[in-house]
Amino acid sequence: MLKTAVKNLYELLVIIKSNISDDDLDKNINQIEASIKNYGGSIVKTDEPSRKRFTHKIKGLKEGYYVSILFNSPS
């Protein structure tokens, strides 16, 4: 009997700088998804980036793009 790897469901929330172009934003998201796939994961859902204000400045920035990625991956 073959033993298959159990894949767990994970959610990743990434905050990306708001001062980048749309192309660079897409490139960043694609790089993250590629990294997940390289480690044996599979993307279930990627939410559209939403620009939100921070309650406090983070490294001088007042807002950023929030991206949520739902994926399956071995532990």
Secondary structure, 3 states (H helix, E strand, C coil): CCCCCCEEEEEEEEEEECCCCHHHHHHHHHHHHHHHHHCCCEEEEECCCEEEEEEEEECCEEEEEEEEEEEEEEC
